[in-house]
Every structure is written in structure tokens, then in C-alpha cells.
Amino acid sequence: MSDLYPFVITNYTNIIDPATNPPAIDDNGGGNSMAFYNVLAGDVPVLKRLADQFSMSDNFHQAFLGGTGANHVMLGTGDAFFWSDGNGNPTTPPSHIANPNPQPGTDDVYTVDLGFDGNFTECGDASQPGIQPIVQYLHSLPYHPDPNCQSKHFYMINNDSPGFLPDGTVDTAGITSGGSIPPVNVRTIGEALNEKQISWAYYGGAYNAAVEFQHDPTNPSPLVQIGRAYCNICNFESYATAIMGDSAQRAAHIKDATDFFAAIDNNDLPSVSYVKPDGLTDGHPASSKLDLFEGMVENIYDHLKANPELMETTAFIITFDEGGGYYDSGYIQPVDFFGDGPRIPLIVVSPFTKGGHISHTYTDHVSILKFIERNWHLKPLTHRSRDNFPNPVSAHDNPYAPFNSPALGDLFDLFHFDQGGDH
């Protein structure tokens, strides 16, 4: 799969239009899919230092073969969202339905591009464009993974905005156009934690400014305009009626990144915290830089170290949303229609981690869910979510590919708990 990245990006971004004389090249933009960071030469020094001192995985994957939004949804639900009537009943989106079949005479100029317009697919119907080859491939594998696509469900496979705006109002205009998915009732980790009365919060960079910007978008104040950098598609709870649609739940659990640092300093950090930097500091190519993301990581670590009692009982898990198309040659385990995807970084900073340890156990974003559930004795979120998968069993001479696929680790092998059991 990864071998096609350079072909697609170079071919698609330089399409020759035979209708012109001489033929013109249409530059659609794009980036370099074969790049790397030379860690030994000093690139990403903060992440390297933490990996050397604590634990990291070299077999952690993005859970979804899709973009930022879909991967954040998987992080919080272990599943994919589908277009509904807002009450959990599947309906057909008004637009943005994917058709990955190439246009006539092209290799990769798609009828409805998955990267820009094709955010939904009816993968439970093999007659729909692009579905049958994937389903046939899954069935050809020795372990026959279930595509996990229900009939008449249009699943979100890329970046559709949540049905709730930052202040909790429903994005009616966006839903009408198809650019925002109606509020969903797919169960999230927030609901599971609430039921066990375990404290939690989602901290989004520039969230408070995003609320202000929503109410007054022409306000020239930089403190308001920075709200543009809030990542609404990254907050998986922004899609969920049970959390974002409930004013009390929203006030209790949806916070700004500044609130996260205050919670550390005030020794009031919830048991489970998700922290998403704003778009200027998240390290995303073109809109940020990786050293700015490292600055955010260092800032979090410095605050934790300044509170030794809190640090003693904290696991700081650092990862990315997706690989962004960068080439990777690592094994990818097909687990259902939606993924897995390529490897991405994962570092765990904790007094309980094994210093300099590298875990080869197969994991993805849902492994973070499994870690939370094991640590706090929670059940899998639903009957179909990926947190139902067993932990991998693999050969000593090849720990990367599980015998018992589909299987996902729960990250516990990155830790050493001297007293045994769960903490």
C-alpha cells in the first residue's frame, strides 16, 4: 500500500490536460510523501530524549485509513460514525458520498475524491463504488476480518465537521450542506467514564477562543481570532449528543488547553485527560512545525515534573493522529473496512515505564481505549467497537504480526508495575 503514495502524489499533482496545445500541467498542490527525520542527527530532540528515558512503540498505528477527524473518532469510540437523522437512525447524506473509481482516462483522478469531497461510504453494500475490492480482500485473508459495515449505513471515512459548534449549538447549516455530520449517539469513552464516576476531560487548544470566535467572528482581537486554530474535528465528543449536546456535560468535560495546565498546577487533574494542541502548535505540516509540537510536549512534561506527587501516578501518552501519507514499510494489520493504517509514533512517559524500552506489540489508537478500560475496569464500549479485540499473540522471532488477528494490545507491556496487577 505505501508504495503507491509517491506515485499518487506526484502523478495527481501534475496532471496533463490533453485539451490544450501544448498540453498544460495542472498543479493540484500536494506534498512530499517520502520524507524522514534523522533523529541521530538531532532532529526531534525532545521526543528522542523522552523515548530514550521512558518507553516507546515501533508498532503503533493510526486506526483509520482516513484523515484527522476519522482517526480522532476512533480514538474516542473504537468505531466509525455514520450519517443519521440525529436520533441514531441511519439515513443518506445529502452530499459528500465517496466514489473512489478513477475518471475515464486517468489512474487517480477520482470521481468523488476521498481526500476532499468524499467523506461518507455505504460500505455495507458491495455494489457501491470502491467497496467490493476491499471486502473481497478482507475475506481472502486467513482470519477473515469482518468489514464491520452495517447495511444502509453511510460511514464517515474522512474529515466531516461535528454536528455541534464549539458552544454546543447544532450546526444546522453545515448538516444541510453535508459538511457537518448530524449529532451522533455512538457511545464514547466519556460516557463510559461517567457511568463509573471516573473524572475526565477533553482539553482542546484555543477552545475558549473558538467559542468567542463563533459568537463574534469579525472581532479583530488576536485572542478571538486564535479561535480559528481550534480543531473541531479533533474533539470526538463534539460529535456526541450525550456530551456536547448536554450543557452540564459540556461545561464539566470540554475545556481549553490552558485549563489543562491549570489543573496540573492546582493538583486537580482528572483521572483521564485528552489534550489536543491548537493548529499552530500541533506540528501539522504547512500550518505548524514539529518543534512547536515538541515545545507543547516539553511544557506538559515540565508542569508534571513540577508536581512530583501527581507525576508519580501519571502516564503521559504522546502520539499523532495519522501519518499524513508519509511512506512507511511496517506491517499493517487489516482489521475491518476502515483500517488499520500506517505506523505513527507513540511514547509513554511515566515512572512505571521501562526506560529505553521499545514495544513491538501490535497496537493502534484503540489501544489507548483498551488501556483506560483495563486500568479502570471498564467494559468495551459497544458490541462492535474494536476494544473487543484480544491482545496480540505473536512469535518471538516476529512480534510485529499477531497470530490471532484481528488483535490489538492494551499498552500494558510498556509499563512495569512492581506489585503486579493493574494500577
N, C-alpha and C positions, 0 to 999 in steps of 0.2 A: 504494500500500500504506500509506504513512504517514498518508494522510488518514483511515484507519479507526481509528487509535489513539485519538484523543479520543472518537470515537463509542463504541467498545467499552468504554473505561474508565469513561465516565460512565454509559452505559446498563447495563453489567453491575453496577456498584456501587450502582445504585439500581433494583433490580428490584421491580416492583409485584406483590404477591400478591393476585390477584382472589378468592381463597377467603375473605378476611377482609372484614369490613364495619365501618367503611370500609376500602378496600384499604390494606394496610400496605406500607411501603417497607423492603425488606431490604437493609441496607447491608453489602455484602461487603468493605468496605475498598477499598483501591486508592490511586492517586496521580495526580498531575497529569502528563499526557503532553505538555503544551505549556509548556515552561519553557526558560529560556536563562540563560547567564551573560554579563553585559555586561563584556567584557574591557577595553574602553576606559575604563570607569568604575571600574576597579580590581579587578574580580573575577579570581580565579585569577592573582594577580600572579607567582607562581613559574613556572608553565607559560608565561605570556606572555613573561617575560624570557628563558627558555630558547629559546622559539620565535623570538624576535627575534634572539638571538645565534647560534643554530645553524640547523637545518633542521626543517621540519615538512611533513606531507602534509595536503592537504584532500580526498583521495580514497582514504582508508584505511578499510576496512570490517570489521565483525565477520563472521567466516567462516560463521557458522551462524545460521539463523533459529531460535534456541533460547536457552536460558539459559546461565548461567555455566559449568556443567560441560561441556556440549557444545562451547562455544567454546574452553575450555582444552584439551580433547581435540584439537580441530582445530589448535590452536597447536603441539601436540607430535607430531602424526601426519599432518596434512594429510588426515584421513579421519574417518569416524564409526565408533564401536564398535557391536558387535551382541551380543545375548544368545547365550551359548554354553553348552556343557557344561563349560567351564573348560579345555578342550583344543583350542579353536578350531573345534569343530563346532557349527553353528547349531542352536539349539533354541528353544522357545517360552517366553517369560516366564510365570511363574505369575500375574502381575497387571500393573497399570500400563501396559496397552496403550491407546494413544490412540484416541479416537473424536471427531473434531472436528465431527461433524454436530450442529447445534443440536437441543435438545429441542423437542418439538412446541409450537408457540405462542410460541417465542422466537426472537430473532435471534442471540444469542451466549451462551446458557446451554448449554454443551456437554455431550454425553452422558458423555464422559470427558474432563475438561478437560486441555488440553496444559500448562497452567501449574502444575498441582498433582499430578494423578494419572496423566496420560498420557505416560509417559516413553519409550515404545517404539512403533515403527510398522513394519509389514510393507510397506514402500513398493515392493517388487518385485512386489506383487500389486495390480493396478489395481482389483480388485473390493472391496478393503478400504476402510473408511470414510475419506473425505477424500483418497484417493490420486489418483483419476482426473483431477480438475480440475488438479492440479499437473502431472501427467505430460503431459496434453494441452497445457497452456500451454507447457511446455518444448519440446514437439515443434512448436508453432506458431511458435517463434522462427526467424529466418533461419538461425542457426547450429546449431539442433537439439542443444542440450546433452544429454549422456547423464545420466539421473537418477542413475546410479551406484548402483542398488539391486539387489543380488543376490536371486534367488528364495529364499524361505523364511528370509530373514534379518530379524530384528526389530532395527532400528537405534535406538540411543539418541538421542533428539532433545531431551532437556532435562536435568534435574539428578537423575541416579541416582548414588548413592554408589559409590565404588570397591569392588571385591571385597576389597581389603586394608585392614585397620585401620592406624593410624599405626605400630604396632610391627612390621608385616609379617605378622601372623596373618590368616587368612582370615575374613571377616565372614560366617560360616555363617548366623547368624540373619537378617541383612539380605538375603542371597541367597534364603533360603527365602521370605521375605515379598515379594520383588520390589523392595525398597527399595535394594538394592545389586546391581550387575551382577557376575556371576561373573568371575574373573580372565581377562584377555584376552591374546591373543598377537598382536594387531595391532602391527606394527613401529613403534617410536617413534624420535625423534631421538637419544635416549640410546644406543640400540643401535648406530645408525649411527656415532656419535662414538666409541663403544668400539672398534668394528672398525678405525677409523683411529688409535686410541690418542690421541685428542684429549681433553684433560681437560674435564670439565663437572660441573655440579651444579645441583640444584633446591633453592632456599632458600625455605622456607615460614615466614612469621611465626608464632610460637608452636608450631612443630613439636615441640620438645623437651617443652614443657608438655603438648601433646596426647598424647604417649606416656605421660607421668606421669598425666594425667587418665584415660586408658584403663585404666590399672592400678589407680587409686585415685580414682574419681570423687567420693567423698564427702569427700575431703581438703579442709578449709576454707582451705588456704593459697592466697592470690591467685596465687602462682607456678604452682600446679597448675590452678586454675580458669580461668586465662587460656587454657588449652588448648582451651576451648570456642570460642575465636576463630580457631583454625586452620582453614583452608579445605581440607578433604579433597577436595572435588570439583574444586578448582583444580589439584591436583597430578596432571597427566596420567600420570605414572609410577606413581601409586598404583593405577592400574587394571591395570598391566602385569606379568605373571608374570616376564618376563626381568629386570626391575629390582627391583620391590618384593617379588617372591617369592623373591629371592636375597639371603640375609643379607649377603654380601660386597658385592654391588652396592648394596644399600640403605645400608649403612654408608659406602660410598665416595661416594655421589652424592646422597642425600636428607638435607638439612641444615636447620638453623634459620636464620632471617634474621640472628641475632646472629653466626652463623658467617660470613656473607657480609661483614659489616663487618670482622670479624677477618681474613679473607682479604685484603681490600684493604689493611688496615693492615700486615699481615705480608708484603705483596708476594707472596701465594700464591693469587691469584685464578685460578680455572680459565679456560681459553680461552673457554668458553661457560657463562654463568650465567643462570639464570632466578630472579627474585626476586618473590615474591608477599607483599605485606603481610598482616598478620593482619586479621581482620574489623573491628577497632576503628580501624585506620589506613588502610584501603584506599579510603576515600572513598565507600563504598556508601551510597546514601540510606537513611535510617531507622536504620542501625546505625553509621554513621560520618559524617564530614563531609569535603568536598573539601579544606579547608585542612589537615586531618590527613594526607591523602594527599600534599599538596604538601610538608608537613613531612618525610615519608618521602623524597620525591624530593630535596629540598634536602639531607637528611642524606647520601644516597648521593653526590650531586654534591660535597658538601664533603669527604667521605672520598677521593673520586677526585682532587680538586684537591690534597689534601694529599700525594698520591703522584704527582708530575708525570711520572715515568718510566712509570708504569702508565697515566696519563691519556693520554699521547702515543699509545698504541696501543689505546685502548678506544673502542668505540661503545656508548653508553648509550641504549638504545631504550626509550621510555616510551609505553605505550598502556593501553587499558582492555579489559576482557573483552567487553563488549557495551554497546549504547546504552541498555538499560533501558526501552525504549519511548518515549523522548523523540522528539518529532517531528523529522523531517529530510527535506529536499526534494531531497537529492542523488541522482544517478543510482545505481541498484543493478543490478549485472550478475548475472543468473541464470546460475549455473554448473553446478548439479546440483539434485537434490531438496532438499538441505539448506540451500542459500543461493545467493548471499551475503545479508548483512543490511545494515542502515543504516550510515552513516559513523560512525566513532569517532575520537578524537584519536590522533595519532602524532607524536612529537617524537624526533629523533635528536640526541644530544649527543656531539660528537666533534671533535677538532682537524681531522678530514678533512671535516667537513660544510661546506656552503656557507652562510655567515652570512646569516640572514634569508631563506633560500631556501624557497619553497613548491613542493612537488612535486605535480603534477596527475595523475601516472601512477596507473592503477587498481591497487590493492593490497588485501590483506586479511591476516588472521593468518598465512596460509600463506606470505606474502611473507617473513616473518621466517625461516621454514624455508628458503626459497629463498636468502635472504641467507647463512645459515650454510653451506648446501651449496655455493654458488658460492665463498664465501671460503675454505673448507677443501677444495674439490674433492671433494665428496661427490655420489653419485648420488641421484636421487629415492628416497624411502623404499620405495615399492612400485609396482607397475604401475598402480594405481588412485588413488594419492594425488594431491592437487591440485598438488603441487610439480612434476608433469609438464607443467603448462600453460606455454605460451610467455610471454615478456614481451610486454606490450601494444604494438600498433602503432595509432596514432591520428592524427587530423587535427590540424594546427597550430592551427586555429581552434576545435577541440573536443577537447582532450586527455583528457577525462574518460571517454569511452566508447570502448573498443577496437574496431578494425575486425576483429580476429582472435579474437573471443570463442570460447570462454572463455579468458581470458588474465589473468595476474597478474604484476605487477612484482616484482623482487627487491631493491628499495630502493637499488640502487647509484646511481640518479640523484640521491639526496640527498647524495652524497659527491663530493669532488673529490680524486682520487688523482694527485698531480702527476707521478708516474713512470709512470702508466698501469697497466693490468692490475689484478689482484686483490691485496688485502693482508689 
